[in-house]
Amino acid sequence: MTGFNPLDLALLALAAAGAGVINTIVGSGSLVTFPTLLLGVPAVPANMANTVGLAIGNVGGVLGYRRELRGQWRSLAPLIVLTVGVLGLTTADHLQRANAAKNVLQTIAGVVATVVFIIVAPLPWTAIVIIAVASLLGSGPGAMIGRRLPGWLLRTLIIAIGVIAVIALVR
């Protein structure tokens, strides 16, 4: 189901590791992995592989931010569709706690999508495994970097990545 050569697989692994860092810090790691997947997978299976692989990688972001998640578990359930930007605007919590919550919500949404995708369609498992492992490896350093960023820089990165995502979507 995939048309990757060894170089494409190596690029996918690098992109996924970068996405693990990016997703843990600000989200939008798909901006890196999805175009790379298109080197060897048609768009719809690429979207599914991206979602499933990064959902597994997001677990590392949750683990990396577990200290900031203390006391938040009960309030996370109704917030599944919110992103860190909305959390940052609507909560009095420190931005790092909102980012930790974002990582949990991102993981939950990815797991739900993964279950649906497994049921409804064949998946490109080679690509998924590469994304899952590499993004999981990237999420640890992502949490270490993200937790050290001052609030103003984290907010700036969130805005910049958001603008890049909007431009990529409307192009």
Backbone as numpy.savetxt, mean C-alpha at the origin, in Angstrom:
# Nx Ny Nz CAx CAy CAz Cx Cy Cz
0.01 -17.08 -17.33 -0.81 -15.87 -17.33 0.05 -14.60 -17.33
1.35 -14.74 -17.08 2.21 -13.55 -17.12 3.23 -13.71 -18.23
3.64 -12.57 -18.77 4.64 -12.57 -19.81 5.91 -11.89 -19.35
6.31 -12.12 -18.12 7.50 -11.47 -17.57 8.76 -12.24 -17.94
9.79 -11.51 -18.29 11.11 -12.13 -18.41 11.83 -11.89 -17.08
13.01 -12.47 -16.87 13.69 -12.30 -15.58 13.97 -10.84 -15.20
14.30 -10.00 -16.18 14.54 -8.59 -15.88 13.25 -7.91 -15.41
12.13 -8.22 -16.06 10.84 -7.67 -15.64 10.51 -8.08 -14.20
10.79 -9.34 -13.87 10.53 -9.82 -12.51 11.40 -9.10 -11.50
12.65 -8.84 -11.86 13.54 -8.08 -10.96 13.03 -6.65 -10.79
12.59 -6.03 -11.89 12.03 -4.67 -11.79 10.77 -4.66 -10.94
9.95 -5.70 -11.09 8.73 -5.79 -10.28 9.09 -5.91 -8.80
10.09 -6.70 -8.48 10.52 -6.84 -7.08 11.01 -5.51 -6.52
11.80 -4.78 -7.29 12.28 -3.47 -6.85 11.12 -2.49 -6.68
10.21 -2.49 -7.65 9.04 -1.60 -7.56 8.20 -1.94 -6.34
8.03 -3.23 -6.08 7.21 -3.66 -4.94 7.87 -3.30 -3.61
9.19 -3.43 -3.53 9.89 -3.03 -2.30 9.70 -1.53 -2.08
9.84 -0.75 -3.15 9.59 0.70 -3.05 8.15 0.99 -2.66
7.22 0.22 -3.22 5.81 0.41 -2.87 5.55 0.09 -1.41
6.26 -0.90 -0.87 6.11 -1.22 0.55 6.53 -0.04 1.42
7.62 0.61 1.04 8.07 1.81 1.76 7.03 2.92 1.61
6.63 3.19 0.38 5.69 4.29 0.09 4.35 4.05 0.76
3.81 2.83 0.64 2.50 2.55 1.24 2.52 2.74 2.75
3.59 2.33 3.38 3.66 2.45 4.83 3.73 3.92 5.26
4.45 4.72 4.49 4.61 6.13 4.87 3.40 6.97 4.47
2.98 6.90 3.21 1.90 7.78 2.75 0.81 7.10 1.94
0.99 5.85 1.55 0.04 5.20 0.66 0.41 5.49 -0.79
-0.34 4.94 -1.71 -0.15 5.16 -3.16 1.03 4.41 -3.75
1.47 3.34 -3.12 2.53 2.53 -3.68 2.16 1.91 -5.01
0.87 1.83 -5.28 0.40 1.30 -6.57 0.88 2.13 -7.74
1.19 3.39 -7.49 1.72 4.23 -8.57 3.04 3.68 -9.10
3.71 2.87 -8.30 4.98 2.27 -8.70 4.77 0.85 -9.23
3.97 0.05 -8.53 3.84 -1.35 -8.91 2.93 -1.58 -10.11
1.83 -0.85 -10.19 0.88 -1.13 -11.28 1.50 -0.94 -12.66
2.17 0.18 -12.94 2.78 0.30 -14.26 3.82 -0.79 -14.54
4.52 -1.22 -13.50 5.51 -2.27 -13.67 4.83 -3.60 -14.01
3.69 -3.86 -13.39 2.94 -5.07 -13.70 2.50 -5.11 -15.15
2.22 -3.95 -15.70 1.74 -3.89 -17.09 2.81 -4.35 -18.09
4.04 -4.52 -17.64 5.09 -5.06 -18.52 4.78 -6.50 -18.92
4.01 -7.22 -18.08 3.78 -8.63 -18.38 2.40 -9.16 -18.10
1.50 -8.28 -17.65 0.15 -8.72 -17.30 -0.85 -7.71 -17.87
-1.95 -8.18 -18.46 -2.99 -7.24 -18.91 -3.55 -6.44 -17.73
-4.21 -5.34 -18.02 -4.62 -4.36 -17.00 -5.48 -4.94 -15.88
-6.50 -5.71 -16.19 -7.39 -6.20 -15.12 -6.67 -7.19 -14.21
-6.00 -8.22 -14.75 -5.24 -9.08 -13.83 -4.11 -8.33 -13.11
-3.54 -7.32 -13.75 -2.51 -6.51 -13.09 -3.09 -5.79 -11.89
-4.29 -5.25 -12.04 -4.95 -4.58 -10.92 -5.19 -5.56 -9.77
-5.66 -6.75 -10.11 -5.92 -7.74 -9.07 -4.61 -8.18 -8.40
-3.57 -8.43 -9.20 -2.28 -8.84 -8.63 -1.71 -7.75 -7.73
-1.85 -6.52 -8.17 -1.37 -5.38 -7.39 -2.08 -5.31 -6.04
-3.39 -5.42 -6.07 -4.19 -5.35 -4.84 -3.85 -6.48 -3.89
-3.80 -7.71 -4.40 -3.54 -8.87 -3.55 -2.11 -8.82 -3.00
-1.14 -8.55 -3.85 0.25 -8.52 -3.40 0.51 -7.43 -2.37
-0.03 -6.24 -2.62 0.20 -5.14 -1.68 -0.59 -5.32 -0.39
-1.72 -6.03 -0.44 -2.47 -6.29 0.80 -1.61 -7.08 1.77
-0.88 -8.04 1.24 0.01 -8.84 2.09 1.15 -7.96 2.60
1.71 -7.14 1.72 2.78 -6.24 2.13 2.34 -5.22 3.17
1.06 -4.83 3.13 0.56 -3.84 4.08 0.58 -4.34 5.52
0.58 -5.64 5.70 0.65 -6.20 7.05 1.92 -5.70 7.75
3.01 -5.59 7.00 4.25 -5.08 7.58 4.12 -3.64 8.06
3.34 -2.83 7.33 3.10 -1.46 7.77 2.32 -1.42 9.07
1.35 -2.32 9.20 0.57 -2.40 10.44 1.50 -2.80 11.59
2.32 -3.80 11.37 3.26 -4.24 12.42 4.25 -3.14 12.76
4.72 -2.43 11.76 5.68 -1.35 11.99 5.10 -0.20 12.79
3.81 0.00 12.70 3.15 1.09 13.41 2.33 0.59 14.61
2.64 -0.59 15.10 1.81 -1.15 16.18 1.81 -0.29 17.43
2.90 0.40 17.72 2.94 1.27 18.91 1.91 2.40 18.78
1.80 2.98 17.59 0.86 4.07 17.37 -0.59 3.57 17.30
-0.77 2.27 17.14 -2.11 1.70 17.05 -2.72 1.41 18.42
-1.92 1.48 19.47 -2.47 1.21 20.81 -3.67 2.12 21.08
-4.75 1.51 21.51 -5.95 2.27 21.87 -6.82 2.67 20.68
-6.47 2.29 19.47 -7.24 2.71 18.29 -8.13 1.61 17.70
-7.95 0.37 18.09 -8.60 -0.74 17.40 -10.11 -0.60 17.33
-10.73 -0.20 18.41 -12.19 -0.11 18.43 -12.70 0.96 17.46
-11.97 2.04 17.31 -12.43 3.13 16.45 -12.14 2.88 14.97
-11.34 1.87 14.63 -10.97 1.64 13.24 -12.09 1.00 12.42
-12.90 0.15 13.03 -13.89 -0.60 12.25 -14.78 0.27 11.36
-15.31 1.39 11.83 -16.19 2.17 10.95 -15.45 3.06 9.95
-14.14 3.04 9.97 -13.37 3.97 9.15 -12.73 3.34 7.92
-13.21 2.18 7.49 -12.51 1.42 6.44 -12.28 2.23 5.18
-13.20 3.09 4.79 -13.05 3.79 3.51 -12.26 5.09 3.61
-11.83 5.45 4.79 -11.11 6.71 4.95 -9.63 6.55 4.69
-8.99 7.59 4.26 -7.54 7.58 4.05 -6.86 8.44 5.10
-5.55 8.40 5.10 -4.81 9.15 6.10 -5.07 10.66 6.00
-5.33 11.15 4.81 -5.63 12.58 4.67 -6.88 12.96 5.43
-7.94 12.17 5.28 -9.18 12.44 5.99 -8.97 12.23 7.48
-8.25 11.18 7.85 -7.99 10.95 9.27 -7.23 12.12 9.88
-6.26 12.62 9.14 -5.46 13.75 9.63 -6.30 15.00 9.83
-7.33 15.17 9.02 -8.20 16.34 9.14 -9.31 16.16 10.16
-9.70 14.93 10.43 -10.89 14.71 11.26 -10.61 14.18 12.65
-9.36 13.91 12.97 -9.07 13.42 14.31 -8.10 14.36 15.01
-8.16 14.31 16.31 -7.23 15.13 17.09 -5.94 14.35 17.35
-5.89 13.11 16.88 -4.71 12.29 17.08 -3.51 12.85 16.35
-2.36 12.49 16.83 -1.10 12.80 16.18 -1.11 12.18 14.79
-0.48 12.83 13.83 -0.48 12.37 12.44 0.08 10.95 12.31
1.06 10.59 13.12 1.62 9.25 13.05 0.59 8.20 13.48
-0.27 8.54 14.45 -1.35 7.61 14.83 -2.36 7.48 13.70
-2.65 8.58 13.02 -3.55 8.52 11.87 -2.93 7.68 10.75
-1.63 7.80 10.55 -0.95 7.01 9.54 -1.00 5.53 9.90
-0.84 5.21 11.16 -0.95 3.82 11.61 -2.34 3.29 11.31
-3.36 4.09 11.58 -4.74 3.69 11.29 -4.93 3.49 9.79
-4.33 4.35 8.99 -4.40 4.21 7.54 -3.85 2.87 7.11
-2.75 2.45 7.71 -2.15 1.16 7.35 -3.09 0.00 7.66
-3.78 0.07 8.78 -4.75 -0.98 9.12 -5.89 -0.99 8.10
-6.45 0.19 7.82 -7.58 0.27 6.90 -7.21 -0.17 5.49
-6.02 0.19 5.07 -5.50 -0.21 3.76 -5.38 -1.73 3.70
-4.93 -2.34 4.78 -4.78 -3.79 4.84 -6.14 -4.48 4.81
-7.08 -3.97 5.59 -8.42 -4.56 5.61 -9.06 -4.50 4.23
-8.99 -3.35 3.58 -9.58 -3.21 2.25 -8.90 -4.17 1.27
-7.59 -4.31 1.37 -6.87 -5.22 0.48 -7.23 -6.67 0.72
-7.41 -7.05 1.97 -7.79 -8.43 2.28 -9.18 -8.73 1.76
-10.11 -7.81 1.93 -11.47 -8.00 1.41 -11.43 -8.17 -0.10
-10.71 -7.29 -0.79 -10.59 -7.40 -2.25 -9.92 -8.71 -2.64
-8.92 -9.14 -1.89 -8.22 -10.38 -2.18 -9.17 -11.57 -2.15
-10.01 -11.63 -1.13 -10.98 -12.73 -1.03 -11.88 -12.74 -2.25
-12.38 -11.59 -2.63 -13.26 -11.51 -3.81 -12.50 -11.95 -5.06
-11.30 -11.45 -5.26 -10.53 -11.79 -6.46 -10.23 -13.28 -6.54
-9.90 -13.89 -5.42 -9.61 -15.33 -5.41 -10.84 -16.12 -5.83
-12.01 -15.65 -5.44 -13.26 -16.34 -5.76 -13.64 -16.17 -7.23
-13.45 -14.98 -7.79 -14.03 -14.68 -9.11 -13.10 -14.83 -10.30
-11.80 -14.93 -10.11 -10.93 -14.92 -11.29 -9.61 -15.63 -11.03
-9.02 -16.17 -12.08 -7.66 -16.69 -11.93 -6.70 -15.53 -11.74
-5.71 -15.73 -10.93 -4.78 -14.65 -10.60 -3.37 -14.98 -11.05
-2.58 -13.96 -11.40 -1.18 -14.17 -11.77 -0.31 -14.33 -10.51
-0.25 -15.55 -9.99 0.35 -15.80 -8.69 1.84 -15.50 -8.62
2.55 -15.68 -9.72 3.98 -15.36 -9.69 4.18 -13.88 -9.36
3.44 -13.02 -10.04 3.53 -11.58 -9.79 3.08 -11.26 -8.37
2.03 -11.91 -7.92 1.50 -11.65 -6.57 2.54 -12.00 -5.51
3.17 -13.15 -5.65 4.17 -13.57 -4.65 5.34 -12.59 -4.62
5.79 -12.17 -5.79 6.90 -11.21 -5.85 6.50 -9.90 -5.18
5.32 -9.39 -5.49 4.86 -8.13 -4.88 4.69 -8.30 -3.37
4.08 -9.42 -2.97 3.83 -9.63 -1.54 5.13 -9.66 -0.75
6.08 -10.46 -1.19 7.34 -10.59 -0.46 8.12 -9.28 -0.47
8.27 -8.68 -1.65 9.08 -7.46 -1.75 8.43 -6.29 -1.03
7.10 -6.15 -1.13 6.46 -5.02 -0.44 6.47 -5.23 1.07
6.39 -6.48 1.50 6.52 -6.78 2.93 7.91 -6.41 3.42
8.93 -6.72 2.63 10.30 -6.34 3.00 10.47 -4.81 3.01
9.80 -4.12 2.11 9.89 -2.66 2.07 9.10 -1.97 3.16
8.08 -2.64 3.68 7.23 -1.99 4.68 7.95 -1.76 6.01
8.88 -2.63 6.37 9.64 -2.44 7.62 10.45 -1.15 7.60
11.30 -0.97 6.58 12.02 0.30 6.48 11.06 1.48 6.32
9.93 1.26 5.64 8.95 2.34 5.48 8.43 2.82 6.82
8.15 1.89 7.72 7.68 2.27 9.05 8.78 3.00 9.82
10.00 2.53 9.71 11.10 3.20 10.42 11.30 4.62 9.90
11.23 4.79 8.59 11.38 6.13 8.00 10.18 6.99 8.37
8.98 6.47 8.15 7.76 7.25 8.39 7.63 7.73 9.82
7.99 6.88 10.77 7.85 7.25 12.18 8.82 8.34 12.57
9.89 8.52 11.81 10.89 9.54 12.14 10.62 10.87 11.45
9.69 10.89 10.50 9.43 12.14 9.78 8.70 13.14 10.65
9.12 14.38 10.63 8.35 15.41 11.35 6.98 15.57 10.67
6.01 15.99 11.44 4.64 16.13 10.93 4.53 16.96 9.67
5.27 18.08 9.61 5.16 18.95 8.43 5.64 18.24 7.17
6.70 17.43 7.31 7.22 16.72 6.14 6.28 15.58 5.73
5.74 14.87 6.70 4.79 13.80 6.39 3.56 14.38 5.67
3.04 15.50 6.19 1.89 16.15 5.53 2.25 16.58 4.10
3.45 17.13 3.92 3.90 17.55 2.59 3.97 16.35 1.65
4.52 15.24 2.13 4.60 14.04 1.31 3.21 13.51 0.95
2.30 13.54 1.91 0.94 13.08 1.65 0.29 13.93 0.56
0.46 15.23 0.67 -0.11 16.14 -0.35 0.54 15.90 -1.70
1.87 15.79 -1.73 2.58 15.60 -2.99 2.17 14.29 -3.66
2.12 13.21 -2.90 1.72 11.92 -3.47 0.27 11.98 -3.92
-0.57 12.66 -3.17 -1.97 12.82 -3.58 -2.10 13.57 -4.90
-1.34 14.62 -5.05 -1.36 15.38 -6.31 -0.85 14.51 -7.46
0.22 13.78 -7.23 0.75 12.88 -8.26 -0.29 11.83 -8.64
-0.98 11.29 -7.65 -2.00 10.27 -7.92 -3.14 10.85 -8.75
-3.59 12.06 -8.42 -4.67 12.69 -9.18 -4.23 12.93 -10.62
-3.03 13.45 -10.79 -2.53 13.71 -12.14 -2.43 12.40 -12.94
-1.94 11.34 -12.28 -1.83 10.05 -12.96 -3.20 9.50 -13.34
-4.20 9.74 -12.53 -5.54 9.24 -12.81 -6.24 10.00 -13.92
-6.03 11.29 -14.00 -6.74 12.09 -15.00 -6.01 12.17 -16.33
-4.78 11.72 -16.36 -4.00 11.75 -17.60 -4.43 10.75 -18.58
